[in-house]
Amino acid sequence: MLTRASAVIDRTVVRFMDRRPLPARPSLSGGSPAGDPRTQLLALAAAYNEDTLGAPSRFFPDPEPPAVAIAPVGDGPLGAHVVDLRYRSEYRPFLPAARDRHMRAVRNLTAHARWWTSGRGRPTIIVIHGWGGGNHWVTQRTFAVPYWLRHGYDVAAFVLPFHGERAAGPLRSGAGFPSPSPLRTNEAFGQAIYDLRGLSRFLRDRGAPVVGALGMSLGGYTTALWASVAGPGDAGGLDFAIAMIPAVSMAELIWRHGEHSAARLEATKAGVTEDLLIDAFAVHAPTTRPVRLPRERLFVIAGRGDRITPPDHAERLAAHWGVGVRWFDGGHLAQIGRGEVIRDVRRELGKLGFPGREPRWSSRPATQTAGTERPAR
């Protein structure tokens, strides 16, 4: 009954989501290359997939250590020190056709994160929000930050491209990403992974012995993608990955949620198909490459009633990783029963030697004044 009720909530929200998917116009590719939408997608799929699916570093280059501006915010839960982090996103779009448009989105060129820290160099979880997120107050509650602090972790909340303070001008958080335009979406995922790896490098240089990721929805997709790009020992790599209510195919979600829209009908008439979109988005799909972490460090969490990122997405990611899905009874929004699943994952992390005890807090903040710091390489 709880699963059915959660599914109803998700379906109601989907009906009112203003996504306007699949415009059958040149904007589908951001205006390049020239031609009808089908020709554009074929050309973009070829350009993005050539030699990138087997060699992640071509599309996901190793990041330089970022120069991080540190601004203390105050005291947080359980005595944690809260600081905001800002650093310039040095990501350079893979396709030259995307570069001018990328540079015009000025707000998106600065990466943002909020860091709850004891100042003692503890294992750190980077939490990655879902579509439309990026508000730190909401993130703290959605990801139960005090829970992780209580059990010996620091937490850093990353803001995805075109979300929160990175949103373009008056547009709402997430309005520009993900987009039906493969040019915009592919490059934004490239930028997200580049900036996340830079954050991981910063945290490690500040003393974090372990850096993992916990992503939800769009953040779950991003977490799974990161795990296919950089694992333990890689620059800006991950030590563990928790993908919660994840998607595994942006193309399928856009196609499915736009099923009854005039835009999808127009795109279909122009020769655009779901398979063609899948090819155009393949460069960042989490299941197109082998995962780079050991199986015991990978976790997939999903809701049986989820109708926004349906359960089959979690099942496919889990099969790709060679792990089982950890189910709760609720849905995407009403996550009924997720608490016990999170506790199970935390216990499994404890078996790997990661914290499972009450933290000992430092009385000295991680940083006394705002400033800019470039970690030693």
LINQUI-V900437 format. One record per residue. N is the residue number from 0. PHI is phi in radians with two decimals (* if undefined). PSI is psi in radians with two decimals (NA if undefined). D_CENTER is the distance of its C-alpha to the mean C-alpha in whole Angstrom. Layout:
n=(N | N)
phi=(PHI | PHI)
psi=(PSI | PSI)
d_center=(D_CENTER | D_CENTER)
This chain:
n=(0 | 1 | 2 | 3 | 4 | 5 | 6 | 7 | 8 | 9 | 10 | 11 | 12 | 13 | 14 | 15 | 16 | 17 | 18 | 19 | 20 | 21 | 22 | 23 | 24 | 25 | 26 | 27 | 28 | 29 | 30 | 31 | 32 | 33 | 34 | 35 | 36 | 37 | 38 | 39 | 40 | 41 | 42 | 43 | 44 | 45 | 46 | 47 | 48 | 49 | 50 | 51 | 52 | 53 | 54 | 55 | 56 | 57 | 58 | 59 | 60 | 61 | 62 | 63 | 64 | 65 | 66 | 67 | 68 | 69 | 70 | 71 | 72 | 73 | 74 | 75 | 76 | 77 | 78 | 79 | 80 | 81 | 82 | 83 | 84 | 85 | 86 | 87 | 88 | 89 | 90 | 91 | 92 | 93 | 94 | 95 | 96 | 97 | 98 | 99 | 100 | 101 | 102 | 103 | 104 | 105 | 106 | 107 | 108 | 109 | 110 | 111 | 112 | 113 | 114 | 115 | 116 | 117 | 118 | 119 | 120 | 121 | 122 | 123 | 124 | 125 | 126 | 127 | 128 | 129 | 130 | 131 | 132 | 133 | 134 | 135 | 136 | 137 | 138 | 139 | 140 | 141 | 142 | 143 | 144 | 145 | 146 | 147 | 148 | 149 | 150 | 151 | 152 | 153 | 154 | 155 | 156 | 157 | 158 | 159 | 160 | 161 | 162 | 163 | 164 | 165 | 166 | 167 | 168 | 169 | 170 | 171 | 172 | 173 | 174 | 175 | 176 | 177 | 178 | 179 | 180 | 181 | 182 | 183 | 184 | 185 | 186 | 187 | 188 | 189 | 190 | 191 | 192 | 193 | 194 | 195 | 196 | 197 | 198 | 199 | 200 | 201 | 202 | 203 | 204 | 205 | 206 | 207 | 208 | 209 | 210 | 211 | 212 | 213 | 214 | 215 | 216 | 217 | 218 | 219 | 220 | 221 | 222 | 223 | 224 | 225 | 226 | 227 | 228 | 229 | 230 | 231 | 232 | 233 | 234 | 235 | 236 | 237 | 238 | 239 | 240 | 241 | 242 | 243 | 244 | 245 | 246 | 247 | 248 | 249 | 250 | 251 | 252 | 253 | 254 | 255 | 256 | 257 | 258 | 259 | 260 | 261 | 262 | 263 | 264 | 265 | 266 | 267 | 268 | 269 | 270 | 271 | 272 | 273 | 274 | 275 | 276 | 277 | 278 | 279 | 280 | 281 | 282 | 283 | 284 | 285 | 286 | 287 | 288 | 289 | 290 | 291 | 292 | 293 | 294 | 295 | 296 | 297 | 298 | 299 | 300 | 301 | 302 | 303 | 304 | 305 | 306 | 307 | 308 | 309 | 310 | 311 | 312 | 313 | 314 | 315 | 316 | 317 | 318 | 319 | 320 | 321 | 322 | 323 | 324 | 325 | 326 | 327 | 328 | 329 | 330 | 331 | 332 | 333 | 334 | 335 | 336 | 337 | 338 | 339 | 340 | 341 | 342 | 343 | 344 | 345 | 346 | 347 | 348 | 349 | 350 | 351 | 352 | 353 | 354 | 355 | 356 | 357 | 358 | 359 | 360 | 361 | 362 | 363 | 364 | 365 | 366 | 367 | 368 | 369 | 370 | 371 | 372 | 373 | 374 | 375 | 376)
phi=(* | -1.13 | -1.12 | -1.11 | -1.12 | -1.12 | -1.12 | -1.08 | -1.04 | -1.07 | -1.10 | -1.09 | -1.16 | -1.01 | -1.11 | -1.78 | -1.28 | -1.64 | -1.73 | 0.77 | -1.33 | 1.02 | -1.21 | -1.58 | -2.38 | -0.97 | -1.11 | -0.98 | -1.98 | 1.41 | 1.69 | -2.66 | -1.36 | -1.26 | 2.22 | -1.25 | -0.97 | -1.13 | -1.09 | -1.05 | -1.14 | -1.06 | -1.19 | -1.19 | -1.04 | -1.15 | -1.17 | -1.34 | -1.62 | -1.15 | 1.10 | -1.82 | -1.21 | -1.61 | -2.34 | -0.96 | -1.16 | -1.18 | -1.67 | -2.11 | -1.23 | -1.10 | -1.45 | -1.37 | -1.06 | -1.34 | -1.50 | -1.78 | -1.51 | -1.98 | -2.20 | -1.08 | -1.82 | 2.53 | -1.54 | -2.02 | -1.05 | 1.02 | 1.43 | -1.15 | -1.63 | -1.89 | -2.31 | -1.71 | -2.02 | -2.34 | -2.71 | -1.22 | -1.40 | -1.61 | -1.09 | -1.99 | -0.90 | -1.14 | -1.64 | -0.97 | -1.08 | -1.60 | -1.28 | -1.11 | -1.10 | -1.05 | -1.24 | -1.28 | -1.45 | -1.07 | -1.09 | -1.31 | -1.44 | -1.98 | -1.51 | -2.28 | -2.68 | -1.98 | -2.11 | -1.71 | -2.40 | -1.49 | 1.37 | -2.03 | 1.18 | -1.73 | -0.89 | -2.21 | -1.82 | -1.58 | -1.72 | -2.20 | -1.28 | -1.61 | -1.06 | 1.46 | -1.50 | 1.97 | -1.51 | -1.16 | -1.08 | -1.19 | -1.05 | -1.01 | -1.48 | -1.09 | -1.72 | 0.88 | -0.93 | -1.01 | -1.06 | -1.22 | -1.09 | -1.08 | -1.79 | 1.68 | -1.92 | -1.55 | -2.32 | -2.19 | -1.75 | -1.59 | -1.79 | -1.19 | -0.93 | 1.09 | -2.16 | 0.92 | -1.21 | -1.67 | -1.17 | -1.40 | 0.91 | -1.43 | -1.16 | -1.23 | -1.00 | 1.53 | -1.12 | -1.72 | -2.85 | -1.18 | -2.26 | -1.10 | -1.37 | -1.05 | -1.05 | -1.19 | -1.19 | -1.06 | -1.22 | -1.18 | -1.18 | -1.04 | -1.18 | -1.03 | -1.19 | -1.07 | -1.22 | -1.12 | -1.15 | -1.12 | -1.11 | -1.05 | -1.10 | -1.06 | -1.11 | -1.14 | -1.20 | -1.57 | 1.97 | -1.19 | -1.33 | -2.46 | -2.27 | -2.16 | -2.26 | -2.23 | -2.06 | -2.16 | 1.09 | -1.00 | -1.18 | -1.19 | -1.06 | -1.12 | -1.07 | -1.11 | -1.09 | -1.00 | -1.16 | -1.56 | -1.89 | -2.55 | -1.90 | -0.99 | 1.61 | -1.46 | -1.10 | 1.19 | -1.47 | -1.96 | -1.70 | -2.70 | -2.43 | -2.12 | -1.76 | -1.94 | 0.66 | -1.45 | -1.67 | -2.19 | -2.54 | -1.10 | -1.06 | -1.14 | -1.14 | -1.06 | -1.17 | -1.19 | -1.31 | -1.73 | -0.95 | -1.83 | -1.54 | -1.14 | -1.13 | -1.18 | -1.07 | -1.10 | -1.13 | -1.08 | -1.10 | -1.46 | 1.65 | -1.40 | -2.17 | -1.08 | -1.09 | -1.18 | -1.14 | -1.02 | -1.12 | -1.21 | -1.68 | -1.08 | -1.05 | -2.06 | -1.16 | -1.11 | -1.73 | -1.54 | -2.34 | -1.14 | -1.24 | -1.87 | -2.01 | -1.07 | -0.99 | -1.24 | -1.82 | -2.07 | -2.42 | -2.10 | -2.09 | -2.61 | -1.83 | -1.11 | -1.68 | -1.16 | -2.12 | -1.78 | -1.97 | -1.04 | -0.97 | -1.15 | -1.15 | -1.10 | -1.10 | -1.21 | -1.14 | -1.06 | -1.13 | -1.13 | -1.44 | 1.33 | -2.25 | -1.64 | -1.48 | -1.73 | -1.64 | -2.13 | -1.40 | -1.39 | -2.03 | -1.25 | -1.71 | -1.60 | -1.52 | -1.19 | 1.57 | -1.29 | -1.01 | -1.19 | -1.15 | -1.08 | -1.09 | -1.09 | -1.12 | -1.10 | -1.15 | -1.11 | -1.09 | -1.08 | -1.14 | -1.44 | 1.69 | -1.47 | -1.03 | -2.56 | -2.29 | -1.16 | -1.31 | -1.93 | -1.49 | -1.39 | -1.52 | -1.91 | -1.03 | -1.10 | -2.59 | -1.53 | -2.40 | -1.21 | 3.11 | -2.14 | -2.32 | -1.88 | -1.10 | -1.14 | -1.38)
psi=(-0.74 | -0.67 | -0.77 | -0.73 | -0.71 | -0.67 | -0.67 | -0.75 | -0.81 | -0.79 | -0.67 | -0.74 | -0.73 | -0.69 | -0.48 | 0.03 | 2.25 | 1.40 | -0.47 | 1.06 | 2.80 | 1.00 | 2.29 | 1.04 | 2.94 | -0.39 | -0.24 | -0.55 | 0.15 | 0.25 | 0.01 | 2.47 | 2.99 | 2.74 | -3.13 | 2.85 | -0.70 | -0.76 | -0.71 | -0.82 | -0.71 | -0.75 | -0.70 | -0.72 | -0.73 | -0.73 | -0.71 | -0.54 | -0.25 | 1.97 | 0.28 | -0.53 | -0.57 | -0.19 | 1.46 | -0.53 | -0.30 | -0.74 | -0.44 | 1.35 | 2.72 | 2.34 | 2.65 | 2.67 | 2.21 | 2.66 | 1.89 | 2.19 | 2.21 | 2.15 | 1.93 | 2.40 | -0.63 | -2.82 | 2.51 | -2.88 | 2.51 | 0.49 | 0.12 | 2.62 | 2.32 | 2.17 | 2.53 | 2.43 | 2.36 | 2.44 | 2.61 | 2.32 | 1.97 | 0.27 | 2.35 | 2.05 | 2.49 | -0.77 | 2.25 | -0.56 | -0.36 | -0.16 | -0.73 | -0.80 | -0.69 | -0.79 | -0.42 | -0.39 | 1.32 | -0.75 | -0.54 | -0.17 | -0.05 | 2.17 | 2.55 | 2.54 | 2.64 | 2.37 | 2.08 | 1.97 | 2.59 | -0.24 | 0.25 | 0.20 | 1.00 | 2.83 | 2.47 | 2.37 | 2.16 | 2.07 | 2.44 | 2.04 | 3.03 | -3.05 | 2.33 | -0.02 | -2.76 | -0.06 | 2.13 | -0.60 | -0.76 | -0.74 | -0.71 | -0.66 | -0.68 | -0.69 | 0.16 | 0.93 | -0.75 | -0.57 | -0.83 | -0.62 | -0.73 | -0.51 | 0.39 | 0.23 | 2.62 | 2.80 | 2.38 | 2.19 | 1.98 | 2.50 | 2.11 | 2.74 | 2.47 | 0.39 | 2.77 | -2.27 | -0.13 | -0.02 | 2.56 | 2.02 | -2.24 | -0.05 | 2.55 | 2.77 | 2.21 | -0.03 | -0.49 | -0.05 | 2.25 | 2.72 | 2.68 | -0.26 | 1.98 | -0.58 | -0.85 | -0.83 | -0.80 | -0.78 | -0.56 | -0.65 | -0.68 | -0.73 | -0.71 | -0.81 | -0.68 | -0.82 | -0.65 | -0.73 | -0.60 | -0.71 | -0.73 | -0.73 | -0.73 | -0.83 | -0.71 | -0.70 | -0.36 | 0.11 | -0.05 | 2.05 | -0.35 | 2.39 | 2.12 | 3.04 | 2.46 | 1.89 | 2.60 | 2.24 | -2.03 | -0.63 | -0.52 | -0.71 | -0.80 | -0.69 | -0.81 | -0.68 | -0.81 | -0.71 | -0.34 | -0.12 | -0.77 | 2.06 | -2.87 | 2.32 | -0.29 | 2.72 | 2.10 | 0.54 | 3.12 | 2.53 | -0.45 | 2.77 | 2.27 | 1.90 | 2.00 | 2.34 | 0.95 | 2.73 | 2.77 | -0.11 | 1.86 | -0.66 | -0.78 | -0.69 | -0.81 | -0.76 | -0.75 | -0.82 | -0.27 | 0.32 | -0.70 | 0.25 | 2.66 | -0.54 | -0.69 | -0.68 | -0.76 | -0.74 | -0.71 | -0.72 | -0.50 | 0.02 | 0.13 | 2.31 | 2.87 | -0.73 | -0.64 | -0.68 | -0.70 | -0.74 | -0.69 | -0.52 | 0.01 | -0.47 | -0.44 | 0.08 | 2.28 | -0.34 | 0.16 | -0.15 | 2.73 | 2.53 | 2.61 | 0.18 | 2.66 | 2.61 | -0.65 | -0.15 | 0.24 | 2.36 | 2.34 | 2.18 | 2.35 | 2.79 | 2.31 | -0.46 | 0.17 | 2.17 | 0.21 | -0.95 | 1.62 | 2.74 | -0.48 | -0.44 | -0.79 | -0.70 | -0.69 | -0.68 | -0.78 | -0.71 | -0.69 | -0.65 | -0.28 | 0.57 | 3.01 | 2.79 | 2.40 | 1.90 | 2.53 | 2.88 | -0.36 | -2.85 | -2.72 | -0.73 | -0.84 | 1.55 | 1.11 | 2.18 | 0.11 | -0.37 | -0.77 | -0.60 | -0.74 | -0.71 | -0.70 | -0.74 | -0.73 | -0.66 | -0.68 | -0.68 | -0.64 | -0.64 | -0.41 | -0.02 | 0.09 | 2.92 | 2.51 | 0.48 | 2.95 | 2.35 | 2.73 | 1.99 | 2.55 | 2.55 | -0.09 | 2.28 | 2.73 | -0.52 | 2.43 | -0.53 | 2.77 | 2.63 | -2.98 | 2.33 | 2.27 | 1.99 | 2.67 | 2.52 | NA)
d_center=(31 | 28 | 26 | 27 | 27 | 23 | 23 | 26 | 23 | 20 | 23 | 24 | 21 | 20 | 24 | 23 | 20 | 21 | 19 | 22 | 20 | 22 | 25 | 27 | 28 | 27 | 24 | 22 | 22 | 22 | 26 | 26 | 28 | 31 | 32 | 31 | 28 | 28 | 30 | 27 | 24 | 26 | 26 | 23 | 22 | 25 | 23 | 20 | 21 | 24 | 24 | 20 | 19 | 21 | 21 | 17 | 18 | 20 | 17 | 14 | 17 | 18 | 17 | 20 | 20 | 19 | 22 | 20 | 22 | 22 | 24 | 25 | 24 | 26 | 27 | 24 | 24 | 27 | 28 | 24 | 24 | 22 | 21 | 19 | 18 | 18 | 18 | 18 | 16 | 18 | 16 | 19 | 18 | 19 | 21 | 24 | 24 | 21 | 22 | 24 | 22 | 19 | 21 | 23 | 19 | 21 | 18 | 15 | 17 | 16 | 13 | 13 | 13 | 15 | 17 | 19 | 21 | 25 | 25 | 26 | 24 | 22 | 19 | 16 | 13 | 10 | 8 | 5 | 7 | 7 | 9 | 12 | 11 | 11 | 14 | 15 | 18 | 16 | 13 | 16 | 18 | 15 | 14 | 17 | 17 | 21 | 21 | 19 | 21 | 24 | 23 | 23 | 20 | 19 | 15 | 13 | 11 | 9 | 9 | 7 | 9 | 12 | 11 | 14 | 16 | 14 | 15 | 18 | 22 | 23 | 20 | 18 | 14 | 12 | 15 | 15 | 11 | 11 | 15 | 17 | 18 | 17 | 18 | 15 | 12 | 13 | 13 | 10 | 8 | 11 | 11 | 7 | 8 | 11 | 11 | 9 | 12 | 14 | 13 | 14 | 17 | 18 | 18 | 19 | 22 | 23 | 23 | 20 | 22 | 19 | 15 | 13 | 9 | 9 | 6 | 8 | 8 | 5 | 3 | 6 | 6 | 3 | 5 | 8 | 8 | 8 | 11 | 13 | 13 | 14 | 16 | 18 | 21 | 18 | 18 | 15 | 14 | 13 | 16 | 14 | 11 | 11 | 9 | 11 | 12 | 10 | 10 | 12 | 13 | 12 | 16 | 17 | 16 | 17 | 20 | 21 | 20 | 22 | 25 | 28 | 27 | 29 | 27 | 26 | 30 | 30 | 27 | 29 | 33 | 31 | 31 | 27 | 26 | 23 | 23 | 23 | 20 | 19 | 20 | 19 | 15 | 16 | 15 | 11 | 12 | 11 | 15 | 17 | 17 | 18 | 16 | 17 | 17 | 20 | 20 | 21 | 18 | 15 | 15 | 14 | 15 | 16 | 18 | 21 | 22 | 18 | 19 | 16 | 14 | 17 | 18 | 19 | 15 | 15 | 18 | 18 | 15 | 17 | 20 | 18 | 17 | 21 | 20 | 21 | 19 | 19 | 20 | 21 | 23 | 22 | 19 | 16 | 17 | 20 | 19 | 22 | 23 | 20 | 21 | 23 | 20 | 18 | 22 | 22 | 19 | 20 | 24 | 22 | 21 | 24 | 26 | 24 | 25 | 23 | 24 | 25 | 28 | 28 | 27 | 30 | 29 | 30 | 33 | 32 | 28 | 26 | 27 | 30 | 30 | 27 | 27 | 25 | 25 | 24 | 24 | 27 | 25)
